[in-house]
């Protein structure tokens, strides 16, 4: 009877650990737009945290890393789309708070340096041919193939 309790407890602990570890390993949930598309006929689009996609092929959407259409943990949203020619309308917004630093010198002098806060924002539309099996990412004022491996941890 005692051995059975130990085996049962060990099994429960193993299942809980597997669930916990699988949850930790999943950085970003990958969503599919519309009907599921076989992986060999699809692309993966990364949307970094400063971007919001508002229109996809003439349809209004709300894709970003938070709010609106979906909310994801991490610094990018990932959405699986069918390969082909697509048009996206998007907005970019990033706010960087200013900083004040103080430098102290041996003579007792203190220099205060302040950088101002900065806001960068713009809207854009891009049409791009997307090849099956590749990952694409919003960068600057467009979309490019994700070649630097920054989002390799994503599915």
N, C-alpha and C positions, 0 to 999 in steps of 0.2 A: 504494500500500500504506500509506504514511504517513497519507494523508488518511482512509483507512478506519479506522485505529486511533484517530485524533482523533475522528471521528464516533462510533465505538463507545464510546470513553471518555466523551464528552460525554453520550451517551444514558444510560449507566450512572449517571453523576453526577446527571443530571436525575431519574432514577427514584428514586435514593437520597434526594435532597433532597425529592421529593414525599412519599415515605413518612415521612421525618423530620418534615416540616412538618405532615402530617395527624395524626401521633401527638401532636405538641405542641398542636394545636388541640382535641383531644378531651379535655375536662376530666373528664367523667363518663360512664361507660358507662350507657346506658339499657337496663334489663332488662324483659322481658315476663313477666308471671305467667301460667302456663297456656298456652293456645293463643294464637297471634298474633291480634291484633284490628286491623282496619283503623283507621288513624289517625283518621278522621272519626267513629268509633264508640268512641274510647278517651279516657282522661284520662292525665295524667302526674302522679304523686304524688312530691313531693320529701320526703325524710326527712333533716332536718339531723342533724349529727353527735352530738347529745346524745340522740337518740331511737332506740329499738329497737322495731319492730313485732313482736309475738309471736303475734298471731292475726288472720287475715283471713277474714271471713265464716264463722266457726266452724272454720276450718282452722288448725292450728298452723304458724307460719312463723317465720323468723329474718331479718328485714330490718333492716339498719343499715348504717352506712358502713364498718364493719370487723367481721371475724369472722363466725361463724355462717353465714348464707346466702350472703353475697357480700361482697366487699371492693372498695371503689372509691376512686380517688384524688380528692381534693377535699373540700369541706366538706359535701356532700350526696349522698345516694343518690337515684337517679331510677328509678322503676319504672312501666311502662305497664300500665294496668288497663282492663278494659271499663268504659264509663260505666254509671251506674245507682246503686242504693242499696247501700251497703256498710257493714260494721261492722268496726272495727279495735280491737284491744286493744294497748296500747303501754306502754312505760316510758320515763322521762326520767331521765337522770343526768348531772350536770355538777359537776366539782370545780374550784375556783379556788384556787390556792395563795396563801398569805398573802405579803405583801411588807414588807420593812423598808427604809425610806428615811432618809437623814440630811440634815438641812439645816444648813449652816454659815453663821454670821453673822459680820459684820466684827469684832465684839467678841471673837471666839474661842469663842463659845458654839456648841454643836452640839445640835440637837434630833433625837432619834430617834423616828420614827413607824412603828408596826407595825400592819398590818391583818391580822386573823386569816384563816386559810383558811376556805373556805366550800363546803359541799356542798349541792346542791339535787337532790332526787329525788322522783318521784311516779309513780304508775301510773294509767292511765285507759282508758276505753272510749268510743268515739265512733261514732255511726251518722250517715251523711251521704249525701244525694243528690248525685251527682257528674254534672255535665252534660258531654256529649261535647265534645272539642276544647279543654277548659280544663286549666290546671295548678293543682294543689292542693298545699298545704304544711302540715306540722305546725307549729303555733304555739301556745305556751302549753299549755293543756289541751284543745286541739281541732285541727281541720283547717279551713283557709280557702282561698279562691281566691288564688293567687299573683298579686297585683296590683302589688307594688312593684318588680318586675323584678329582684329580687336574684339570681335564677337564670336570667336571660335567656341566658347563655352555654351553658346546657344544651340538648340537642336537644329 
